[in-house]
Amino acid sequence: MVTALAYLTTVPEEGGAATKVGDHEIQPETGRLLVFHNCIGKTNELDRSAAHAGMPVLGAQEKWALNLWYHEYPAV
């Protein structure tokens, strides 16, 4: 229902790594937290406009991040 993504490293803009949110790219920066509401309003219906993806890191750089996924029901 909700995704929280915390960046643990900074990737310079020329490194090519970013998370695409709609038409926006958010550059990884240490301590930055992104929260995606993956559902429409207070429902469990998928909001396709919330789609996001990690972009490739160029060169010898590394991108470290922490993901938290919040679900409607507890994990089994």
N, CA, C and O atoms as a MOPAC input file, in Angstrom:
PM7 MOZYME 1SCF
protein

 N      0.81700 1    -1.19300 1     0.00000 1
 C      0.00000 1     0.00000 1     0.00000 1
 C      0.85700 1     1.25000 1     0.00000 1
 O      0.51000 1     2.25500 1    -0.62100 1
 N      1.99600 1     1.17900 1     0.71300 1
 C      2.92200 1     2.31600 1     0.78100 1
 C      4.34400 1     1.77500 1     0.68000 1
 O      4.66600 1     0.73000 1     1.24600 1
 N      5.18300 1     2.49400 1    -0.04200 1
 C      6.60400 1     2.18500 1    -0.12500 1
 C      7.38200 1     3.35600 1     0.44000 1
 O      7.12400 1     4.50500 1     0.08100 1
 N      8.34200 1     3.07500 1     1.32900 1
 C      9.25400 1     4.10100 1     1.83300 1
 C     10.65700 1     3.72000 1     1.36400 1
 O     11.09600 1     2.58900 1     1.57200 1
 N     11.35000 1     4.64800 1     0.74100 1
 C     12.68500 1     4.41700 1     0.20100 1
 C     13.63000 1     5.45100 1     0.79800 1
 O     13.45300 1     6.65200 1     0.59200 1
 N     14.63300 1     4.98800 1     1.53800 1
 C     15.62800 1     5.87900 1     2.13500 1
 C     16.96400 1     5.65200 1     1.44200 1
 O     17.43400 1     4.51900 1     1.34400 1
 N     17.56900 1     6.72400 1     0.96500 1
 C     18.88000 1     6.62800 1     0.33800 1
 C     19.96600 1     6.64600 1     1.40000 1
 O     19.95700 1     7.48800 1     2.29800 1
 N     20.90600 1     5.70400 1     1.29200 1
 C     22.01500 1     5.60000 1     2.23600 1
 C     23.30700 1     6.15500 1     1.66100 1
 O     24.28600 1     6.32800 1     2.38700 1
 N     23.31900 1     6.43600 1     0.36300 1
 C     24.48200 1     7.03000 1    -0.29500 1
 C     24.02100 1     8.11900 1    -1.25800 1
 O     22.86100 1     8.14900 1    -1.67000 1
 N     24.93700 1     9.00400 1    -1.60500 1
 C     24.67700 1    10.04300 1    -2.59200 1
 C     25.30200 1     9.61200 1    -3.91000 1
 O     26.44000 1     9.14300 1    -3.93800 1
 N     24.56200 1     9.76900 1    -5.00300 1
 C     25.08900 1     9.50100 1    -6.33400 1
 C     25.04800 1    10.81700 1    -7.09500 1
 O     23.96900 1    11.36900 1    -7.31200 1
 N     26.20900 1    11.33200 1    -7.50400 1
 C     26.22200 1    12.59800 1    -8.23500 1
 C     25.35600 1    12.52500 1    -9.48900 1
 O     25.21600 1    11.46300 1   -10.09600 1
 N     24.77800 1    13.66000 1    -9.87000 1
 C     23.85900 1    13.70400 1   -10.99900 1
 C     24.45700 1    13.09000 1   -12.25600 1
 O     23.75400 1    12.42300 1   -13.01500 1
 N     25.74000 1    13.30600 1   -12.48000 1
 C     26.36400 1    12.76100 1   -13.67800 1
 C     26.50900 1    11.24600 1   -13.61200 1
 O     26.87200 1    10.61000 1   -14.60000 1
 N     26.22100 1    10.66400 1   -12.43400 1
 C     26.31000 1     9.21800 1   -12.28200 1
 C     25.17900 1     8.48000 1   -12.95500 1
 O     25.31700 1     7.28900 1   -13.23600 1
 N     24.05800 1     9.14000 1   -13.22600 1
 C     22.96600 1     8.52900 1   -13.96300 1
 C     21.96100 1     7.76800 1   -13.12000 1
 O     21.01300 1     7.21500 1   -13.67800 1
 N     22.11700 1     7.70900 1   -11.80200 1
 C     21.17600 1     6.95800 1   -10.98000 1
 C     20.10200 1     7.88700 1   -10.43200 1
 O     20.40800 1     8.96100 1    -9.91400 1
 N     18.86100 1     7.47900 1   -10.54500 1
 C     17.74100 1     8.25400 1   -10.01100 1
 C     16.53500 1     7.34200 1    -9.92700 1
 O     16.53300 1     6.25600 1   -10.50700 1
 N     15.53100 1     7.76500 1    -9.22600 1
 C     14.27000 1     7.04100 1    -9.17300 1
 C     13.26600 1     7.83800 1    -9.96900 1
 O     13.09600 1     9.03200 1    -9.72100 1
 N     12.59600 1     7.21200 1   -10.91900 1
 C     11.60700 1     7.90300 1   -11.73300 1
 C     10.26400 1     7.88200 1   -11.03700 1
 O      9.76300 1     6.81500 1   -10.68100 1
 N      9.68400 1     9.03600 1   -10.84300 1
 C      8.36300 1     9.16600 1   -10.24300 1
 C      7.52700 1     9.97300 1   -11.22300 1
 O      7.68600 1    11.18900 1   -11.32500 1
 N      6.64700 1     9.31000 1   -11.93600 1
 C      5.90800 1    10.02200 1   -12.97700 1
 C      6.89600 1    10.56400 1   -13.99000 1
 O      7.61700 1     9.79400 1   -14.62400 1
 N      6.94000 1    11.85700 1   -14.14800 1
 C      7.88300 1    12.47500 1   -15.07900 1
 C      9.07500 1    13.08400 1   -14.37100 1
 O      9.84300 1    13.82200 1   -14.98700 1
 N      9.24700 1    12.79400 1   -13.08700 1
 C     10.31800 1    13.40000 1   -12.29800 1
 C     11.40500 1    12.38700 1   -11.99000 1
 O     11.13300 1    11.19400 1   -11.85000 1
 N     12.62600 1    12.86100 1   -11.88500 1
 C     13.73700 1    12.04000 1   -11.43000 1
 C     14.24500 1    12.64000 1   -10.13800 1
 O     14.52700 1    13.83600 1   -10.06500 1
 N     14.36100 1    11.81000 1    -9.12700 1
 C     14.87900 1    12.25700 1    -7.82700 1
 C     16.26000 1    11.66300 1    -7.65800 1
 O     16.42700 1    10.44400 1    -7.65500 1
 N     17.24300 1    12.52600 1    -7.52000 1
 C     18.62500 1    12.08600 1    -7.41400 1
 C     18.89000 1    11.51400 1    -6.01900 1
 O     18.50500 1    12.12600 1    -5.02300 1
 N     19.54000 1    10.35300 1    -5.93100 1
 C     19.87300 1     9.78300 1    -4.62600 1
 C     20.79100 1    10.70500 1    -3.82300 1
 O     21.83000 1    11.14700 1    -4.31300 1
 N     20.39500 1    10.98400 1    -2.59400 1
 C     21.16900 1    11.83000 1    -1.69500 1
 C     21.04400 1    11.24500 1    -0.29400 1
 O     19.93900 1    10.99500 1     0.18600 1
 N     22.16900 1    11.03000 1     0.35100 1
 C     22.17900 1    10.41500 1     1.67000 1
 C     21.17000 1    11.09400 1     2.59400 1
 O     21.16600 1    12.31600 1     2.74000 1
 N     20.30800 1    10.27400 1     3.22000 1
 C     19.31600 1    10.78300 1     4.15400 1
 C     17.98800 1    11.16500 1     3.53800 1
 O     17.02800 1    11.42300 1     4.26600 1
 N     17.90400 1    11.20700 1     2.22600 1
 C     16.64900 1    11.56100 1     1.55000 1
 C     15.67800 1    10.38600 1     1.66900 1
 O     16.06000 1     9.23500 1     1.45900 1
 N     14.43000 1    10.68000 1     2.00300 1
 C     13.39300 1     9.66800 1     2.14900 1
 C     12.26300 1     9.96300 1     1.17600 1
 O     11.72000 1    11.06800 1     1.15900 1
 N     11.91000 1     8.96500 1     0.36200 1
 C     10.79000 1     9.08000 1    -0.56000 1
 C      9.68000 1     8.16500 1    -0.07000 1
 O      9.94400 1     7.03600 1     0.34600 1
 N      8.44400 1     8.63900 1    -0.11500 1
 C      7.29000 1     7.83500 1     0.28100 1
 C      6.32200 1     7.80600 1    -0.89400 1
 O      5.88700 1     8.85000 1    -1.37900 1
 N      5.99100 1     6.59700 1    -1.34700 1
 C      5.06700 1     6.40200 1    -2.45100 1
 C      3.79700 1     5.76700 1    -1.91300 1
 O      3.85300 1     4.69700 1    -1.30700 1
 N      2.66700 1     6.39800 1    -2.12100 1
 C      1.37900 1     5.79600 1    -1.80200 1
 C      0.94700 1     5.05200 1    -3.06100 1
 O      0.60800 1     5.66400 1    -4.07400 1
 N      0.96400 1     3.73300 1    -2.98200 1
 C      0.75000 1     2.90000 1    -4.15800 1
 C     -0.71500 1     2.63400 1    -4.47700 1
 O     -1.01900 1     2.00900 1    -5.49300 1
 N     -1.62700 1     3.09800 1    -3.62900 1
 C     -3.06400 1     2.84400 1    -3.82200 1
 C     -3.83200 1     4.15600 1    -3.96600 1
 O     -3.36700 1     5.22000 1    -3.55700 1
 N     -5.00500 1     4.04900 1    -4.55200 1
 C     -5.86000 1     5.21700 1    -4.74700 1
 C     -6.61000 1     5.51300 1    -3.45200 1
 O     -7.33300 1     4.66400 1    -2.93300 1
 N     -6.42800 1     6.72400 1    -2.94100 1
 C     -7.12400 1     7.15900 1    -1.73100 1
 C     -6.99300 1     6.17300 1    -0.58700 1
 O     -5.90100 1     5.67700 1    -0.30800 1
 N     -8.09400 1     5.89100 1     0.06900 1
 C     -8.08400 1     4.96100 1     1.20100 1
 C     -8.58200 1     3.58000 1     0.77600 1
 O     -9.27900 1     2.89900 1     1.52800 1
 N     -8.20800 1     3.17800 1    -0.45200 1
 C     -8.59400 1     1.87200 1    -0.96800 1
 C     -7.35400 1     1.00200 1    -1.11300 1
 O     -6.24100 1     1.44700 1    -0.83400 1
 N     -7.54900 1    -0.23500 1    -1.54800 1
 C     -6.40800 1    -1.08500 1    -1.87100 1
 C     -6.27900 1    -1.25600 1    -3.37700 1
 O     -5.65700 1    -2.20800 1    -3.84700 1
 N     -6.86600 1    -0.33100 1    -4.13500 1
 C     -6.79200 1    -0.34700 1    -5.59700 1
 C     -5.49300 1     0.31700 1    -6.05100 1
 O     -5.17900 1     1.43700 1    -5.64900 1
 N     -4.73900 1    -0.40000 1    -6.90400 1
 C     -3.44300 1     0.07100 1    -7.38200 1
 C     -3.57000 1     1.40600 1    -8.11400 1
 O     -4.43000 1     1.56700 1    -8.97900 1
 N     -2.70700 1     2.36300 1    -7.76100 1
 C     -2.61400 1     3.65400 1    -8.43900 1
 C     -1.43900 1     3.57800 1    -9.40100 1
 O     -0.28600 1     3.71300 1    -8.99100 1
 N     -1.72800 1     3.36200 1   -10.67400 1
 C     -0.66000 1     3.18200 1   -11.67400 1
 C      0.22000 1     4.42600 1   -11.83100 1
 O      1.35500 1     4.31900 1   -12.29500 1
 N     -0.28400 1     5.59700 1   -11.45300 1
 C      0.53200 1     6.81500 1   -11.56600 1
 C      1.63900 1     6.85200 1   -10.50300 1
 O      2.52500 1     7.70400 1   -10.56500 1
 N      1.59300 1     5.94300 1    -9.53700 1
 C      2.61600 1     5.89600 1    -8.49200 1
 C      3.79000 1     4.99000 1    -8.87800 1
 O      4.68700 1     4.76200 1    -8.06600 1
 N      3.78900 1     4.47600 1   -10.10000 1
 C      4.85900 1     3.57500 1   -10.54700 1
 C      6.21900 1     4.26300 1   -10.44200 1
 O      6.36200 1     5.44000 1   -10.77300 1
 N      7.19700 1     3.51800 1    -9.98400 1
 C      8.54400 1     4.05500 1    -9.83400 1
 C      9.55200 1     2.93200 1   -10.07700 1
 O      9.22800 1     1.75400 1    -9.92600 1
 N     10.76800 1     3.30500 1   -10.45200 1
 C     11.80700 1     2.32100 1   -10.73600 1
 C     13.17100 1     2.92700 1   -10.49100 1
 O     13.36200 1     4.13300 1   -10.64200 1
 N     14.11300 1     2.09300 1   -10.11400 1
 C     15.49700 1     2.53900 1    -9.95700 1
 C     16.17900 1     2.58900 1   -11.31000 1
 O     16.04700 1     1.66000 1   -12.10700 1
 N     16.89000 1     3.64200 1   -11.57100 1
 C     17.62200 1     3.79200 1   -12.81800 1
 C     19.03700 1     3.26000 1   -12.61100 1
 O     19.52200 1     3.26300 1   -11.47900 1
 N     19.71400 1     2.80500 1   -13.66300 1
 C     21.05500 1     2.23000 1   -13.50800 1
 C     22.08900 1     3.25100 1   -13.04400 1
 O     22.04100 1     4.42800 1   -13.40000 1
 N     23.00900 1     2.76200 1   -12.24800 1
 C     24.13900 1     3.57200 1   -11.79800 1
 C     25.24700 1     3.40700 1   -12.82700 1
 O     25.56500 1     2.28400 1   -13.22000 1
 N     25.83600 1     4.50900 1   -13.26700 1
 C     26.89100 1     4.45700 1   -14.27400 1
 C     28.26600 1     4.45300 1   -13.63200 1
 O     28.44900 1     4.99500 1   -12.54200 1
 N     29.22500 1     3.84600 1   -14.30000 1
 C     30.59800 1     3.85300 1   -13.81400 1
 C     30.78700 1     2.96100 1   -12.60200 1
 O     30.07400 1     1.97500 1   -12.41800 1
 N     31.76400 1     3.32400 1   -11.77600 1
 C     32.13900 1     2.50500 1   -10.62400 1
 C     31.40600 1     2.91200 1    -9.34900 1
 O     31.74400 1     2.43300 1    -8.26700 1
 N     30.41800 1     3.77800 1    -9.45800 1
 C     29.68400 1     4.23200 1    -8.27600 1
 C     28.74400 1     3.14600 1    -7.77200 1
 O     28.41100 1     2.21300 1    -8.50300 1
 N     28.32400 1     3.27400 1    -6.53200 1
 C     27.33700 1     2.37600 1    -5.94000 1
 C     26.20100 1     3.19700 1    -5.35700 1
 O     26.40500 1     4.31300 1    -4.87800 1
 N     24.99600 1     2.62800 1    -5.40400 1
 C     23.83500 1     3.26200 1    -4.79000 1
 C     23.30800 1     2.28700 1    -3.74400 1
 O     22.98900 1     1.13800 1    -4.05200 1
 N     23.22100 1     2.76300 1    -2.49800 1
 C     22.68700 1     1.95000 1    -1.41700 1
 C     21.40900 1     2.61200 1    -0.92200 1
 O     21.35100 1     3.82400 1    -0.71300 1
 N     20.38400 1     1.77900 1    -0.74100 1
 C     19.09800 1     2.29700 1    -0.28900 1
 C     18.42600 1     1.25900 1     0.60500 1
 O     18.78100 1     0.08100 1     0.59500 1
 N     17.45800 1     1.72000 1     1.36900 1
 C     16.67700 1     0.87100 1     2.25900 1
 C     15.21700 1     1.01700 1     1.87300 1
 O     14.69300 1     2.13000 1     1.82800 1
 N     14.55200 1    -0.10700 1     1.59300 1
 C     13.13000 1    -0.09900 1     1.23900 1
 C     12.30600 1    -0.66400 1     2.37900 1
 O     12.68400 1    -1.65600 1     3.00200 1
 N     11.18700 1    -0.03300 1     2.64400 1
 C     10.18100 1    -0.56400 1     3.56000 1
 C      8.88000 1    -0.63000 1     2.78700 1
 O      8.45800 1     0.35800 1     2.18600 1
 N      8.23800 1    -1.80300 1     2.79900 1
 C      6.96600 1    -1.98000 1     2.11300 1
 C      5.89300 1    -2.20900 1     3.15700 1
 O      6.00500 1    -3.11600 1     3.98200 1
 N      4.87700 1    -1.41000 1     3.12400 1
 C      3.76200 1    -1.52100 1     4.05400 1
 C      2.58300 1    -2.15800 1     3.32000 1
 O      2.11500 1    -1.65000 1     2.30100 1
 N      2.12000 1    -3.27000 1     3.86000 1
 C      1.06300 1    -4.05800 1     3.23800 1
 C     -0.25700 1    -3.90600 1     3.97300 1
 O     -0.30400 1    -3.43100 1     5.10800 1
 N     -1.31800 1    -4.31500 1     3.31200 1
 C     -2.64300 1    -4.27300 1     3.92400 1
 C     -2.79100 1    -5.32000 1     5.02800 1
 O     -3.45000 1    -5.09400 1     6.04200 1
 N     -2.16000 1    -6.46800 1     4.80000 1
 C     -2.25300 1    -7.56900 1     5.74600 1
 C     -0.87000 1    -7.94600 1     6.23700 1
 O      0.10200 1    -7.72900 1     5.51500 1
 N     -0.73600 1    -8.50700 1     7.44700 1
 C      0.57400 1    -8.91900 1     7.94400 1
 C      1.17500 1   -10.00800 1     7.05400 1
 O      0.45000 1   -10.80000 1     6.45000 1
 N      2.49700 1   -10.03800 1     6.98200 1
 C      3.19200 1   -11.08200 1     6.22000 1
 C      2.98100 1   -12.43000 1     6.87400 1
 O      2.89800 1   -12.52900 1     8.09800 1
 N      2.89400 1   -13.45200 1     6.07100 1
 C      2.67400 1   -14.80700 1     6.59800 1
 C      3.98300 1   -15.53000 1     6.72000 1
 O      4.01300 1   -16.68500 1     7.14500 1

